[in-house]
């Protein structure tokens, strides 16, 4: 069950939600910096309960969900970081005046359950995200499905702050990639 957590944003930039799934075997291993995490050693990826819901005309997706594949924060700070990323992406999408859309952040306990991501669902974009405190890098990959060819973006870049809560550069970059994917209609690796 989804519960509205916060804001509703109008005029959103291009988005793309196709399918959430368990891609543990097909997800390329993040760069070594992404694997250096202090979060929960040996626990594997974690799924965020915060979902960006997007509505608008002719969008190929309705939801954006997040999988933590190596965010270097203490377990007590994970929920805060997950919500911050979702809220910031929602705001970044709304900052683009190119399209009149609505985005809002929802809380879904189901989204945090790994079993919920075992089958691909249409109209969904999945974001794998990592942050290394040691090398001060953010990284992400965008997926439209469960297969290797469904990865349509992979990026790692220097963080502007050692504070993992400083997510604006990350979410602006994700929003820009989603906008390009919408503009070109390309949500796969081989477009």
Residue pairs with C-beta under 8 A, 6 or more apart in sequence:
1 108
1 109
1 110
2 51
2 53
2 106
2 107
2 108
3 106
3 107
3 108
4 104
4 105
4 106
4 107
5 50
5 83
5 104
5 105
5 106
5 107
6 87
6 104
6 105
7 87
7 90
7 91
7 104
7 105
8 102
8 103
8 104
9 90
9 91
9 93
9 94
9 102
9 103
9 104
10 94
10 100
10 101
10 102
11 94
11 96
11 97
11 98
11 99
11 100
11 101
12 54
12 56
12 93
12 94
12 96
12 99
12 100
12 101
12 102
12 103
13 92
13 93
13 94
13 95
13 96
13 98
13 99
13 175
13 176
13 178
13 179
13 182
14 96
14 98
14 99
14 178
14 179
14 180
14 181
14 182
14 183
15 54
15 56
15 59
15 61
15 64
15 93
15 101
15 103
15 125
15 178
15 179
15 182
16 59
16 60
16 61
16 125
16 142
16 144
16 152
16 178
16 181
16 182
16 187
17 54
17 59
17 60
17 61
17 62
17 63
17 64
17 123
17 124
17 125
18 60
18 61
18 122
18 123
18 124
18 125
18 143
18 144
18 145
18 150
18 187
19 120
19 121
19 122
19 123
19 124
19 126
19 143
19 144
19 145
19 146
19 150
20 63
20 65
20 111
20 116
20 117
20 120
20 121
20 124
20 126
21 117
21 118
21 119
21 120
21 121
21 126
21 143
21 145
21 146
22 114
22 117
22 118
22 146
23 126
23 128
23 143
23 146
23 150
24 44
24 45
26 146
26 147
26 148
27 69
27 128
27 141
27 143
27 151
28 141
28 148
28 151
28 154
29 35
30 69
30 70
30 128
30 130
30 139
30 141
30 156
31 137
31 139
31 156
33 130
33 132
33 134
33 135
33 137
33 139
33 156
34 69
34 70
34 130
34 131
34 132
34 137
34 139
34 156
35 70
35 130
36 70
36 72
36 132
36 133
36 134
36 135
37 70
37 71
37 72
37 130
37 132
38 72
38 73
38 74
38 133
39 46
39 68
39 70
39 71
39 72
39 73
39 74
39 75
39 78
40 46
40 75
45 67
45 68
45 69
45 114
45 128
46 67
46 68
46 78
46 112
47 65
47 66
47 67
47 68
47 111
47 112
47 113
47 114
47 116
47 117
48 65
48 66
48 67
48 68
48 82
48 83
48 85
48 86
48 111
48 112
49 79
49 82
49 107
49 108
49 109
49 111
49 112
50 66
50 82
50 83
50 85
50 86
50 87
50 105
50 106
50 107
50 108
50 111
51 63
51 64
51 65
51 86
51 105
51 106
51 107
51 108
51 111
52 63
52 64
52 65
52 86
52 89
52 90
52 93
52 103
52 104
52 105
52 106
53 62
53 63
53 103
53 104
53 105
53 106
54 61
54 62
54 63
54 64
54 93
54 101
54 102
54 103
55 62
55 101
55 102
55 103
56 99
56 100
56 101
56 102
59 101
59 123
59 182
60 123
60 182
60 185
60 187
61 123
61 124
61 125
61 144
62 123
62 124
63 123
63 124
63 125
64 89
64 124
64 125
64 126
64 127
64 178
65 111
65 117
65 124
65 125
65 126
65 127
66 82
66 85
66 86
66 126
66 127
66 128
66 129
67 117
67 126
67 127
67 128
67 129
68 78
68 82
68 129
68 130
69 128
69 129
69 130
70 130
70 131
70 132
71 78
71 81
71 129
71 130
71 131
71 164
72 131
72 132
72 133
72 134
72 164
73 81
73 131
73 133
73 164
77 164
80 165
81 164
81 165
81 167
83 105
84 165
84 167
85 129
85 167
85 170
85 171
86 105
87 105
88 167
88 168
88 170
88 171
89 127
89 171
89 174
89 175
90 103
90 104
90 105
91 171
92 168
92 171
92 172
92 174
92 175
93 101
93 103
93 175
93 178
94 101
94 103
95 175
96 175
96 179
98 179
110 116
117 126
120 145
120 146
124 144
125 142
125 143
125 144
125 178
125 187
126 142
126 143
126 144
127 140
127 141
127 142
127 143
127 174
128 140
128 141
128 143
129 138
129 139
129 140
129 170
130 138
130 139
130 140
130 156
131 137
131 138
131 139
131 159
131 164
131 170
132 139
133 162
133 164
136 158
136 159
136 162
137 156
137 157
137 158
137 159
138 156
138 157
138 159
138 167
138 169
138 170
139 154
139 155
139 156
139 157
140 153
140 154
140 155
140 156
140 170
140 173
140 174
141 151
141 153
141 154
141 155
142 151
142 152
142 153
142 154
142 174
142 177
142 178
142 181
143 150
143 151
143 152
144 150
144 152
144 187
144 188
148 189
149 188
149 189
149 190
150 187
150 188
150 189
151 188
151 189
152 177
152 181
152 186
152 187
152 188
152 189
152 191
153 177
153 181
155 173
155 177
157 169
157 173
159 166
159 169
159 170
160 166
160 169
180 186
181 187
184 191
185 191
